[in-house]
Amino acid sequence: MVLISNINYFCRDKTFGMIDNTTICAIATPAGSGPVACVRMSGVDALKIMKALLLSRSGNMPMFEPRKLYKCTIGNAEEVLDEVLAVYYKAPQSYTGEDSVEIFCHGSTYIQQRMLEMMLEHGAQPAGPGEFTQRAFLNGQLDLSQSEAVAEIIGGISASQHRLAINQLRGGVSHMIAGLRQQLLHFISLIELELDFSDEDVEFADREVLQSLISEILNTISSLIAGFRYGNAIRKGVGVAIVGRPNTGKSSLLNLLLNDDKAIVSEIPGTTRDVIEDSVVIEGILFRFIDTAGIRSTENEIELMGIARTRDRIARADIVLPLAETSDSDSDITALLDEVCTLMNMQEQQVIPVLNKADIYAPREYQIFLNPLPVSVKTGYNISLLKQRLVEAVQQMKPGSMDVVIANVRHVAALQQAQEALFRAQDALMQGLPGDLLAQDVREAVHYLGAITGAIGSDEVLGSIFKNFCIGK
């Protein structure tokens, strides 16, 4: 079966192919209408199908030694389709672990469509999203965590997202999880060996060593779980809620940070009735700025709905920017901060108080528990400093010195389940429970750790992961 796909991750592609034991092929075009497309084929018949598309010159057919680039002519008796460059990868030295071929052709829509037709005529079959990566996983080229990282690399738009995904693709998460799992597997084998000699009352697994190991692994898992908030924020974009009373300049600040007239600005109080959101990259970090309805007492039903959404966004934001004015009294600013803090539901949320209209009212000394930053959305005064504080706030979210950061919801859920199983194992050790009960809890922890890398998985999980890939990858 044959799959045709552009190797450029940022392309808009048209892919065809299915997964079976023969060949897959896919075709795609670069973003926009670029001059080059890459056709990728994988499977036992990949080289055979490519040779069937070629027109030999003077009766000579390229030898197609692995990893060498050849200039070839694609066509048949009726037409010469294109002059291309082709390279053959012999299994298992390819992305999928199978025999694979890449053909670089001109990006003409006609050439691509005609090449697709010719490939289908020679046995190619349609493919769906993620089939190349799924084959790489099934053939042991990538584990499940690394496979998920491929999708993150394709979808990433900031340097921090890219670094996170590359670390995962290179096995940062996999190696750590595999190490923890292997240590537990060793003790399970010793405990089960004890069960085989239960009549002789022998102990192969040192309970004190096991207790120490479980404590060590629990500390590592706790650190990984604690780092999820930072990793997830980087992966999805750091949520920044701009909140405050009406007419303090929230929408103007949003527009200035985005360098775009995203929100309507008016002197009429209560202009913003709904949540307005957009993203921008600052120093390699993707921020999602959220302009919210002004917090005040009102009887307007629509405005009340907007204020309710404001409260919800405060609770879910990673960073909150309470916005007041430089002319406001300490008590007014403190009242706003108190109200904002009561709506926050995570201790790790960062708060950066901002005072607008520094161009009209000169900043003074403010006697409040957080040091507010005076800015002017009209002149841009201190906006660069505000961006710097936002970046610093994200850096403070980063967990300790650990290089591995968990950013995937599925991963953190599995870690939490492994953590619960190990807590039960700790209790079993303290109570001196029999080895079979202890082994059951440790085995469950091993299961959930293995689910992260795909050492243990289900077709349902695999289908859910790979269906979200872009077509052709």
VOPAGU-2260 file (C-alpha; in pm, 1 decimal, decimal comma):
REM VOPAGU-2260
SITE   aa  ch    i         X         Y         Z
SITE  MET   A    0       0,0       0,0       0,0
SITE  VAL   A    1     136,2     346,9     -90,4
SITE  LEU   A    2     125,6     678,0     104,9
SITE  ILE   A    3     223,2    1010,4     -61,5
SITE  SER   A    4     319,2    1291,9     177,0
SITE  ASN   A    5     512,2    1617,8     193,4
SITE  ILE   A    6     796,1    1598,2     445,2
SITE  ASN   A    7     753,8    1968,9     531,7
SITE  TYR   A    8     572,1    1976,8     865,7
SITE  PHE   A    9     413,2    2314,2     793,6
SITE  CYS   A   10     251,5    2211,0     466,7
SITE  ARG   A   11    -110,0    2193,8     364,0
SITE  ASP   A   12    -121,1    1839,9     234,3
SITE  LYS   A   13    -336,3    1594,4      48,5
SITE  THR   A   14    -256,5    1245,3     170,1
SITE  PHE   A   15    -357,7     902,6      60,0
SITE  GLY   A   16    -277,8     565,2     218,3
SITE  MET   A   17    -388,9     290,9     458,9
SITE  ILE   A   18    -205,5      65,1     700,0
SITE  ASP   A   19    -149,4    -299,3     614,6
SITE  ASN   A   20     151,1    -520,5     551,2
SITE  THR   A   21     226,9    -397,4     198,6
SITE  THR   A   22     306,1     -38,8      99,4
SITE  ILE   A   23     175,8     305,6     190,9
SITE  CYS   A   24     212,5     623,1     -16,9
SITE  ALA   A   25     109,2     986,5      30,5
SITE  ILE   A   26     139,1    1314,5    -157,2
SITE  ALA   A   27     135,1    1670,6     -27,9
SITE  THR   A   28     219,0    2024,6    -129,3
SITE  PRO   A   29     418,5    2282,7      66,2
SITE  ALA   A   30     236,3    2567,4     242,9
SITE  GLY   A   31      79,2    2798,7     -13,0
SITE  SER   A   32     186,2    2711,6    -367,2
SITE  GLY   A   33     552,9    2633,8    -319,0
SITE  PRO   A   34     769,9    2506,9    -608,3
SITE  VAL   A   35     850,1    2163,0    -462,8
SITE  ALA   A   36     647,3    1870,7    -331,8
SITE  CYS   A   37     784,3    1555,3    -171,7
SITE  VAL   A   38     630,5    1214,6    -225,9
SITE  ARG   A   39     704,7     961,1      44,0
SITE  MET   A   40     635,7     587,6      14,8
SITE  SER   A   41     674,5     324,2     283,9
SITE  GLY   A   42     629,1     -51,0     282,2
SITE  VAL   A   43     752,9    -367,2     115,2
SITE  ASP   A   44     653,7    -251,6    -236,4
SITE  ALA   A   45     776,3     108,5    -209,3
SITE  LEU   A   46    1081,8      65,9    -432,2
SITE  LYS   A   47     893,5    -156,5    -677,1
SITE  ILE   A   48     618,1     103,7    -722,6
SITE  MET   A   49     868,1     385,7    -768,1
SITE  LYS   A   50    1056,3     194,0   -1038,2
SITE  ALA   A   51     726,5     129,3   -1214,3
SITE  LEU   A   52     676,9     505,9   -1246,3
SITE  LEU   A   53    1016,8     573,1   -1402,4
SITE  LEU   A   54    1109,8     612,4   -1766,7
SITE  SER   A   55    1454,6     462,1   -1822,8
SITE  ARG   A   56    1700,1     643,3   -2050,4
SITE  SER   A   57    1904,6     433,8   -2290,5
SITE  GLY   A   58    1765,9     130,0   -2114,8
SITE  ASN   A   59    1940,5     215,9   -1790,2
SITE  MET   A   60    1749,8     199,4   -1460,5
SITE  PRO   A   61    1911,7     354,7   -1151,1
SITE  MET   A   62    2056,4     103,8    -902,4
SITE  PHE   A   63    1895,3     288,0    -611,0
SITE  GLU   A   64    2156,1     220,6    -349,1
SITE  PRO   A   65    2018,7     320,1      -5,8
SITE  ARG   A   66    2054,6     686,6      95,3
SITE  LYS   A   67    2178,3     806,3    -244,1
SITE  LEU   A   68    1994,5    1074,0    -443,4
SITE  TYR   A   69    1909,4     992,4    -806,8
SITE  LYS   A   70    1776,1    1213,5   -1085,6
SITE  CYS   A   71    1491,8    1030,6   -1261,5
SITE  THR   A   72    1211,8    1085,1   -1510,5
SITE  ILE   A   73     852,6    1004,2   -1411,2
SITE  GLY   A   74     610,9     907,3   -1687,6
SITE  ASN   A   75     469,5     635,2   -1909,4
SITE  ALA   A   76     422,7     555,3   -2277,4
SITE  GLU   A   77     173,7     841,1   -2318,1
SITE  GLU   A   78     354,9    1123,1   -2135,6
SITE  VAL   A   79     665,2    1243,9   -1959,8
SITE  LEU   A   80     533,1    1377,5   -1629,7
SITE  ASP   A   81     831,8    1530,0   -1449,1
SITE  GLU   A   82    1204,1    1528,0   -1381,9
SITE  VAL   A   83    1243,9    1434,0   -1014,7
SITE  LEU   A   84    1499,8    1349,8    -747,0
SITE  ALA   A   85    1448,2    1020,3    -563,4
SITE  VAL   A   86    1610,0     850,8    -265,0
SITE  TYR   A   87    1559,9     498,2    -127,4
SITE  TYR   A   88    1582,2     402,0     242,5
SITE  LYS   A   89    1625,1      33,8     318,2
SITE  ALA   A   90    1451,9    -110,2     625,3
SITE  PRO   A   91    1500,5     -59,1     912,9
SITE  GLN   A   92    1697,5     261,2     841,3
SITE  SER   A   93    1396,2     479,4     768,9
SITE  TYR   A   94    1142,6     687,2     957,5
SITE  THR   A   95     886,2     405,8     957,2
SITE  GLY   A   96    1135,9     120,8     991,8
SITE  GLU   A   97    1020,8     -15,6     653,9
SITE  ASP   A   98    1155,4      15,2     301,1
SITE  SER   A   99    1080,3     376,5     209,5
SITE  VAL   A  100    1117,6     610,8     -86,4
SITE  GLU   A  101    1105,8     989,1    -114,8
SITE  ILE   A  102    1049,3    1156,7    -450,6
SITE  PHE   A  103    1102,4    1532,3    -486,9
SITE  CYS   A  104     892,4    1669,5    -773,4
SITE  HIS   A  105     778,7    2011,2    -895,2
SITE  GLY   A  106     488,7    2151,5    -692,4
SITE  SER   A  107     241,1    2176,5    -981,8
SITE  THR   A  108    -107,7    2061,4    -884,7
SITE  TYR   A  109    -133,4    1867,2   -1210,2
SITE  ILE   A  110     196,0    1683,2   -1149,3
SITE  GLN   A  111      90,7    1586,9    -799,3
SITE  GLN   A  112    -253,2    1465,9    -899,5
SITE  ARG   A  113    -123,2    1274,9   -1201,5
SITE  MET   A  114     153,3    1113,3    -994,6
SITE  LEU   A  115    -108,2    1011,0    -742,5
SITE  GLU   A  116    -317,1     847,8   -1013,8
SITE  MET   A  117     -15,7     657,6   -1144,8
SITE  MET   A  118      71,6     535,0    -794,5
SITE  LEU   A  119    -283,7     417,4    -735,5
SITE  GLU   A  120    -269,2     232,1   -1067,4
SITE  HIS   A  121      36,5      42,9    -942,9
SITE  GLY   A  122    -117,8     -66,2    -613,2
SITE  ALA   A  123    -115,8     236,5    -383,9
SITE  GLN   A  124    -399,1     269,4    -134,9
SITE  PRO   A  125    -539,3     577,4      46,5
SITE  ALA   A  126    -389,4     667,8     388,9
SITE  GLY   A  127    -520,5     865,3     683,0
SITE  PRO   A  128    -364,3    1099,8     939,0
SITE  GLY   A  129     -57,1     986,8    1128,8
SITE  GLU   A  130       2,4     659,4     944,5
SITE  PHE   A  131     375,2     710,5     890,8
SITE  THR   A  132     425,6     784,7    1259,8
SITE  GLN   A  133     195,6     500,0    1359,1
SITE  ARG   A  134     406,4     261,6    1152,7
SITE  ALA   A  135     719,1     402,5    1314,3
SITE  PHE   A  136     563,9     324,0    1654,3
SITE  LEU   A  137     447,8     -23,7    1555,9
SITE  ASN   A  138     792,2    -102,7    1412,7
SITE  GLY   A  139     972,8      13,8    1726,6
SITE  GLN   A  140    1127,4     327,9    1574,9
SITE  LEU   A  141     946,4     552,1    1825,3
SITE  ASP   A  142     766,2     485,7    2150,0
SITE  LEU   A  143     421,5     629,8    2213,6
SITE  SER   A  144     548,2     937,8    2395,4
SITE  GLN   A  145     787,4    1017,1    2110,9
SITE  SER   A  146     509,7     964,5    1856,9
SITE  GLU   A  147     295,2    1222,0    2036,0
SITE  ALA   A  148     591,3    1460,3    2029,8
SITE  VAL   A  149     591,0    1448,9    1648,6
SITE  ALA   A  150     242,6    1603,4    1647,1
SITE  GLU   A  151     357,4    1867,6    1897,1
SITE  ILE   A  152     654,5    1959,0    1676,1
SITE  ILE   A  153     427,2    1996,0    1374,7
SITE  GLY   A  154     177,2    2212,6    1564,5
SITE  GLY   A  155     425,3    2421,2    1764,9
SITE  ILE   A  156     453,3    2791,5    1681,6
SITE  SER   A  157     692,7    2912,3    1951,0
SITE  ALA   A  158    1051,3    2832,2    2048,4
SITE  SER   A  159     948,3    2710,4    2395,0
SITE  GLN   A  160     688,2    2473,4    2247,2
SITE  HIS   A  161     948,8    2342,7    2005,6
SITE  ARG   A  162    1206,1    2283,1    2280,8
SITE  LEU   A  163     950,3    2094,3    2487,7
SITE  ALA   A  164     848,8    1872,6    2194,5
SITE  ILE   A  165    1208,3    1808,3    2082,2
SITE  ASN   A  166    1305,3    1697,9    2433,0
SITE  GLN   A  167    1014,9    1455,2    2432,0
SITE  LEU   A  168    1093,3    1331,1    2079,6
SITE  ARG   A  169    1454,6    1268,2    2176,4
SITE  GLY   A  170    1335,2    1045,3    2457,7
SITE  GLY   A  171    1359,7    1271,8    2761,4
SITE  VAL   A  172    1025,3    1155,2    2900,3
SITE  SER   A  173    1066,6     799,4    2772,5
SITE  HIS   A  174    1406,4     738,5    2930,5
SITE  MET   A  175    1299,4     865,1    3271,4
SITE  ILE   A  176     974,6     664,7    3273,1
SITE  ALA   A  177    1148,3     352,4    3141,6
SITE  GLY   A  178    1407,8     378,3    3419,2
SITE  LEU   A  179    1143,8     400,5    3692,1
SITE  ARG   A  180     948,4     115,8    3539,8
SITE  GLN   A  181    1250,9    -109,7    3507,9
SITE  GLN   A  182    1339,3     -70,7    3876,5
SITE  LEU   A  183     987,1    -169,2    3978,1
SITE  LEU   A  184     985,2    -464,0    3737,6
SITE  HIS   A  185    1301,6    -594,3    3902,7
SITE  PHE   A  186    1134,6    -600,3    4243,6
SITE  ILE   A  187     815,8    -755,0    4106,1
SITE  SER   A  188    1021,8   -1043,3    3968,8
SITE  LEU   A  189    1180,8   -1097,1    4310,9
SITE  ILE   A  190     844,8   -1083,6    4489,6
SITE  GLU   A  191     693,0   -1331,2    4244,3
SITE  LEU   A  192     995,4   -1554,7    4291,3
SITE  GLU   A  193     913,2   -1555,1    4662,1
SITE  LEU   A  194     560,9   -1670,6    4577,4
SITE  ASP   A  195     706,3   -1965,6    4385,6
SITE  PHE   A  196     889,6   -2069,4    4704,6
SITE  SER   A  197     612,5   -1979,7    4947,9
SITE  ASP   A  198     641,4   -2316,0    5125,6
SITE  GLU   A  199    1004,0   -2243,0    5217,0
SITE  ASP   A  200     941,6   -1898,8    5374,6
SITE  VAL   A  201    1222,4   -1718,4    5187,7
SITE  GLU   A  202    1250,9   -1346,0    5113,0
SITE  PHE   A  203    1430,5   -1240,8    4792,6
SITE  ALA   A  204    1299,5    -882,6    4781,3
SITE  ASP   A  205    1445,6    -670,8    5062,8
SITE  ARG   A  206    1143,8    -481,4    5200,9
SITE  GLU   A  207    1352,9    -190,5    5330,1
SITE  VAL   A  208    1519,1    -142,6    4992,2
SITE  LEU   A  209    1179,9    -161,6    4823,0
SITE  GLN   A  210    1037,0      97,1    5064,4
SITE  SER   A  211    1327,6     329,5    4985,7
SITE  LEU   A  212    1286,0     274,0    4610,3
SITE  ILE   A  213     912,3     345,2    4619,7
SITE  SER   A  214     972,8     666,4    4815,6
SITE  GLU   A  215    1234,0     775,1    4562,4
SITE  ILE   A  216    1007,6     698,4    4267,6
SITE  LEU   A  217     714,6     876,9    4434,6
SITE  ASN   A  218     931,5    1188,0    4475,6
SITE  THR   A  219    1019,4    1178,9    4106,6
SITE  ILE   A  220     656,4    1127,3    4003,3
SITE  SER   A  221     544,5    1411,9    4230,9
SITE  SER   A  222     798,7    1643,1    4067,9
SITE  LEU   A  223     679,2    1543,0    3720,3
SITE  ILE   A  224     315,7    1602,8    3815,6
SITE  ALA   A  225     404,9    1939,1    3971,5
SITE  GLY   A  226     575,1    2042,1    3647,9
SITE  PHE   A  227     267,2    1962,5    3439,3
SITE  ARG   A  228     113,6    2306,1    3490,8
SITE  TYR   A  229     422,0    2471,8    3343,1
SITE  GLY   A  230     450,8    2219,1    3059,5
SITE  ASN   A  231      82,8    2239,9    2971,8
SITE  ALA   A  232      94,6    2620,7    2975,3
SITE  ILE   A  233     390,3    2619,6    2734,0
SITE  ARG   A  234     219,7    2361,1    2514,0
SITE  LYS   A  235    -115,9    2539,4    2491,5
SITE  GLY   A  236       3,0    2897,1    2541,9
SITE  VAL   A  237      33,5    3080,9    2872,4
SITE  GLY   A  238    -309,4    3219,6    2959,8
SITE  VAL   A  239    -298,1    3585,1    3072,8
SITE  ALA   A  240    -625,7    3740,6    3193,3
SITE  ILE   A  241    -646,4    4121,3    3188,1
SITE  VAL   A  242    -902,6    4220,0    3452,5
SITE  GLY   A  243   -1019,4    4535,7    3625,1
SITE  ARG   A  244   -1291,5    4797,4    3652,5
SITE  PRO   A  245   -1456,7    4938,1    3339,2
SITE  ASN   A  246   -1267,2    5204,1    3142,1
SITE  THR   A  247    -923,5    5135,5    3290,5
SITE  GLY   A  248    -778,0    5052,2    2946,8
SITE  LYS   A  249    -798,7    4671,8    2940,8
SITE  SER   A  250    -890,9    4654,4    2572,6
SITE  SER   A  251    -627,4    4913,8    2483,5
SITE  LEU   A  252    -364,6    4710,7    2669,3
SITE  LEU   A  253    -470,6    4396,1    2484,1
SITE  ASN   A  254    -441,1    4573,7    2149,0
SITE  LEU   A  255     -98,2    4709,9    2241,6
SITE  LEU   A  256      36,5    4371,4    2352,2
SITE  LEU   A  257     -96,1    4207,6    2036,7
SITE  ASN   A  258       6,9    4499,3    1814,4
SITE  ASP   A  259    -340,2    4475,6    1660,6
SITE  ASP   A  260    -682,1    4639,7    1698,5
SITE  LYS   A  261    -839,0    4320,7    1827,9
SITE  ALA   A  262   -1077,4    4474,5    2081,3
SITE  ILE   A  263   -1314,1    4771,1    2045,1
SITE  VAL   A  264   -1195,7    5068,2    2250,8
SITE  SER   A  265   -1448,0    5323,4    2379,5
SITE  GLU   A  266   -1488,2    5572,6    2663,3
SITE  ILE   A  267   -1830,8    5422,4    2730,4
SITE  PRO   A  268   -1810,8    5197,0    3040,7
SITE  GLY   A  269   -1898,7    4830,9    2985,1
SITE  THR   A  270   -1805,0    4822,9    2614,8
SITE  THR   A  271   -1647,3    4477,0    2647,2
SITE  ARG   A  272   -1934,7    4236,3    2708,9
SITE  ASP   A  273   -1761,8    3910,8    2617,1
SITE  VAL   A  274   -1418,8    3754,8    2650,7
SITE  ILE   A  275   -1178,6    3849,3    2370,7
SITE  GLU   A  276    -870,4    3633,3    2323,7
SITE  ASP   A  277    -568,4    3625,0    2093,9
SITE  SER   A  278    -209,7    3501,5    2103,6
SITE  VAL   A  279     136,9    3644,2    2051,6
SITE  VAL   A  280     490,5    3511,1    2098,4
SITE  ILE   A  281     713,7    3705,8    2338,8
SITE  GLU   A  282    1077,9    3595,9    2374,1
SITE  GLY   A  283     996,8    3250,5    2241,1
SITE  ILE   A  284     693,5    3194,9    2466,5
SITE  LEU   A  285     337,0    3181,0    2334,7
SITE  PHE   A  286     102,0    3396,3    2543,9
SITE  ARG   A  287    -277,8    3386,7    2515,2
SITE  PHE   A  288    -400,0    3730,7    2622,4
SITE  ILE   A  289    -760,8    3750,9    2736,7
SITE  ASP   A  290    -950,6    4079,3    2755,6
SITE  THR   A  291   -1242,5    4051,4    2996,6
SITE  ALA   A  292   -1553,2    4247,2    3083,0
SITE  GLY   A  293   -1501,2    4516,9    3347,0
SITE  ILE   A  294   -1588,1    4406,9    3699,1
SITE  ARG   A  295   -1858,2    4628,7    3849,6
SITE  SER   A  296   -2210,6    4623,5    3992,2
SITE  THR   A  297   -2466,4    4628,9    3712,6
SITE  GLU   A  298   -2818,5    4515,2    3634,7
SITE  ASN   A  299   -2757,2    4473,1    3260,7
SITE  GLU   A  300   -2818,6    4106,1    3188,5
SITE  ILE   A  301   -2569,6    4082,1    2901,5
SITE  GLU   A  302   -2297,4    4263,3    3095,0
SITE  LEU   A  303   -2358,5    4034,4    3392,7
SITE  MET   A  304   -2296,7    3734,5    3166,0
SITE  GLY   A  305   -1967,9    3893,8    3055,7
SITE  ILE   A  306   -1862,3    3951,7    3417,1
SITE  ALA   A  307   -1942,9    3587,2    3500,0
SITE  ARG   A  308   -1710,6    3479,8    3218,5
SITE  THR   A  309   -1446,1    3716,3    3352,8
SITE  ARG   A  310   -1456,6    3540,2    3687,6
SITE  ASP   A  311   -1423,8    3203,3    3513,9
SITE  ARG   A  312   -1119,3    3319,6    3313,4
SITE  ILE   A  313    -951,4    3455,0    3627,4
SITE  ALA   A  314    -985,5    3111,5    3785,5
SITE  ARG   A  315    -832,6    2937,3    3482,7
SITE  ALA   A  316    -556,9    3184,0    3386,5
SITE  ASP   A  317    -188,9    3112,0    3446,0
SITE  ILE   A  318    -115,3    3481,9    3496,4
SITE  VAL   A  319    -359,3    3754,5    3601,1
SITE  LEU   A  320    -302,0    4123,3    3521,3
SITE  PRO   A  321    -527,0    4330,0    3752,2
SITE  LEU   A  322    -546,2    4669,8    3579,5
SITE  ALA   A  323    -620,0    4988,7    3773,4
SITE  GLU   A  324    -512,0    5352,1    3723,4
SITE  THR   A  325    -215,8    5541,5    3867,2
SITE  SER   A  326    -461,5    5787,6    4022,8
SITE  ASP   A  327    -648,5    5517,4    4218,0
SITE  SER   A  328    -609,5    5512,5    4595,5
SITE  ASP   A  329    -427,8    5233,6    4775,7
SITE  SER   A  330    -758,8    5110,1    4915,2
SITE  ASP   A  331    -918,4    5092,0    4566,5
SITE  ILE   A  332    -620,9    4902,0    4423,4
SITE  THR   A  333    -612,8    4668,1    4723,2
SITE  ALA   A  334    -987,0    4604,5    4690,7
SITE  LEU   A  335    -938,8    4502,8    4323,9
SITE  LEU   A  336    -648,5    4274,1    4412,7
SITE  ASP   A  337    -846,2    4114,2    4696,4
SITE  GLU   A  338   -1138,8    4049,4    4465,8
SITE  VAL   A  339    -912,4    3898,1    4201,7
SITE  CYS   A  340    -734,2    3677,0    4455,0
SITE  THR   A  341   -1062,7    3538,0    4587,3
SITE  LEU   A  342   -1146,6    3422,6    4233,5
SITE  MET   A  343    -814,5    3245,9    4175,7
SITE  ASN   A  344    -814,9    2872,3    4241,3
SITE  MET   A  345    -448,2    2779,7    4207,4
SITE  GLN   A  346    -168,6    2882,3    4439,6
SITE  GLU   A  347      73,6    2877,7    4148,6
SITE  GLN   A  348    -110,3    3150,2    3956,8
SITE  GLN   A  349      99,1    3460,9    3907,5
SITE  VAL   A  350     -39,6    3810,8    3972,2
SITE  ILE   A  351     115,5    4121,3    3812,1
SITE  PRO   A  352     -70,2    4439,8    3915,8
SITE  VAL   A  353     -63,0    4708,0    3644,8
SITE  LEU   A  354    -158,4    5076,4    3676,9
SITE  ASN   A  355    -253,3    5248,5    3352,1
SITE  LYS   A  356    -257,7    5618,5    3253,3
SITE  ALA   A  357      91,4    5697,9    3383,1
SITE  ASP   A  358     103,9    5962,9    3106,7
SITE  ILE   A  359    -183,7    6151,2    3276,0
SITE  TYR   A  360    -133,4    6080,6    3646,2
SITE  ALA   A  361     225,0    6058,6    3773,6
SITE  PRO   A  362     303,7    5733,8    3960,3
SITE  ARG   A  363     363,6    5756,1    4334,7
SITE  GLU   A  364     459,1    5524,3    4618,4
SITE  TYR   A  365     189,6    5261,5    4666,6
SITE  GLN   A  366     148,7    5097,9    5006,9
SITE  ILE   A  367       8,4    4763,4    4892,7
SITE  PHE   A  368     136,0    4405,8    4928,6
SITE  LEU   A  369     226,1    4370,6    4559,5
SITE  ASN   A  370     443,9    4620,7    4373,3
SITE  PRO   A  371     229,2    4756,5    4086,7
SITE  LEU   A  372     380,7    4845,7    3750,6
SITE  PRO   A  373     279,8    5188,8    3615,2
SITE  VAL   A  374     227,5    5189,9    3237,6
SITE  SER   A  375      69,4    5399,0    2967,7
SITE  VAL   A  376    -115,6    5220,3    2691,9
SITE  LYS   A  377    -134,4    5552,4    2509,5
SITE  THR   A  378     241,1    5620,2    2491,5
SITE  GLY   A  379     373,1    5263,5    2541,0
SITE  TYR   A  380     551,8    5361,7    2863,0
SITE  ASN   A  381     680,8    5051,4    3050,6
SITE  ILE   A  382     512,8    4805,8    2811,6
SITE  SER   A  383     849,5    4643,7    2735,9
SITE  LEU   A  384     902,4    4607,3    3112,2
SITE  LEU   A  385     557,4    4448,5    3143,5
SITE  LYS   A  386     651,9    4192,8    2876,2
SITE  GLN   A  387     971,2    4120,9    3068,1
SITE  ARG   A  388     773,2    4058,4    3387,2
SITE  LEU   A  389     542,5    3823,7    3197,7
SITE  VAL   A  390     839,4    3620,2    3075,9
SITE  GLU   A  391     986,0    3614,0    3429,7
SITE  ALA   A  392     651,1    3494,8    3567,4
SITE  VAL   A  393     655,8    3200,2    3326,3
SITE  GLN   A  394    1013,3    3115,4    3423,9
SITE  GLN   A  395     904,3    3108,1    3789,8
SITE  MET   A  396     644,8    2846,4    3695,8
SITE  LYS   A  397     917,2    2610,9    3573,1
SITE  PRO   A  398     976,5    2320,1    3812,2
SITE  GLY   A  399    1314,4    2309,3    3989,2
SITE  SER   A  400    1613,4    2169,6    3805,5
SITE  MET   A  401    1439,0    1881,3    3626,2
SITE  ASP   A  402    1512,3    1868,7    3254,4
SITE  VAL   A  403    1207,2    1653,0    3184,2
SITE  VAL   A  404     874,4    1837,0    3181,0
SITE  ILE   A  405     537,6    1666,0    3138,9
SITE  ALA   A  406     304,7    1858,5    2906,2
SITE  ASN   A  407      55,2    1590,7    2803,0
SITE  VAL   A  408    -275,4    1537,1    2986,3
SITE  ARG   A  409    -265,1    1164,6    2915,8
SITE  HIS   A  410      82,0    1139,4    3067,2
SITE  VAL   A  411      -5,1    1322,8    3387,8
SITE  ALA   A  412    -321,5    1113,2    3432,1
SITE  ALA   A  413    -113,9     794,4    3403,9
SITE  LEU   A  414     142,4     932,9    3651,0
SITE  GLN   A  415    -132,6    1012,0    3899,9
SITE  GLN   A  416    -268,3     657,6    3872,9
SITE  ALA   A  417      83,1     512,7    3916,7
SITE  GLN   A  418     128,6     741,2    4217,2
SITE  GLU   A  419    -190,9     611,1    4380,8
SITE  ALA   A  420     -81,1     250,2    4324,1
SITE  LEU   A  421     257,7     318,2    4483,3
SITE  PHE   A  422      92,1     484,9    4782,2
SITE  ARG   A  423    -104,1     161,4    4831,2
SITE  ALA   A  424     219,2     -37,0    4797,6
SITE  GLN   A  425     374,9     178,9    5069,2
SITE  ASP   A  426      82,3     104,6    5299,4
SITE  ALA   A  427     111,5    -266,2    5220,5
SITE  LEU   A  428     478,8    -260,5    5319,0
SITE  MET   A  429     408,3     -74,8    5643,8
SITE  GLN   A  430     133,3    -322,2    5735,2
SITE  GLY   A  431     346,0    -622,8    5640,9
SITE  LEU   A  432      87,5    -754,4    5395,1
SITE  PRO   A  433     160,6   -1071,6    5195,2
SITE  GLY   A  434     379,9   -1052,3    4884,7
SITE  ASP   A  435      94,6   -1124,7    4639,7
SITE  LEU   A  436     -98,9    -816,9    4756,3
SITE  LEU   A  437     215,2    -604,5    4746,8
SITE  ALA   A  438     302,4    -728,8    4398,0
SITE  GLN   A  439     -44,4    -639,3    4273,6
SITE  ASP   A  440      -2,7    -270,5    4364,3
SITE  VAL   A  441     351,7    -248,4    4225,3
SITE  ARG   A  442     238,7    -424,5    3906,6
SITE  GLU   A  443     -40,6    -168,8    3865,9
SITE  ALA   A  444     213,3     115,8    3894,6
SITE  VAL   A  445     428,5     -52,5    3629,6
SITE  HIS   A  446     122,5     -79,6    3406,1
SITE  TYR   A  447      42,5     292,0    3419,9
SITE  LEU   A  448     406,0     393,6    3366,9
SITE  GLY   A  449     417,0     163,8    3065,0
SITE  ALA   A  450     102,8     323,5    2925,4
SITE  ILE   A  451     292,6     653,0    2885,8
SITE  THR   A  452     552,8     508,8    2650,1
SITE  GLY   A  453     326,6     251,3    2488,3
SITE  ALA   A  454     493,2     -49,0    2651,2
SITE  ILE   A  455     136,9    -124,9    2757,9
SITE  GLY   A  456    -145,8      25,2    2555,9
SITE  SER   A  457    -481,7     -33,6    2390,9
SITE  ASP   A  458    -609,0       9,0    2037,0
SITE  GLU   A  459    -853,3     269,6    2164,8
SITE  VAL   A  460    -571,1     486,0    2304,1
SITE  LEU   A  461    -361,4     445,7    1989,3
SITE  GLY   A  462    -652,7     537,2    1764,4
SITE  SER   A  463    -725,9     848,9    1969,6
SITE  ILE   A  464    -363,6     964,8    1950,9
SITE  PHE   A  465    -291,9     911,1    1581,6
SITE  LYS   A  466    -623,1    1039,5    1447,4
SITE  ASN   A  467    -519,2    1389,4    1561,3
SITE  PHE   A  468    -209,0    1397,6    1341,5
SITE  CYS   A  469    -197,4    1599,5    1021,6
SITE  ILE   A  470    -250,5    1392,3     710,6
SITE  GLY   A  471      73,7    1274,0     558,6
SITE  LYS   A  472     275,0    1242,6     878,4
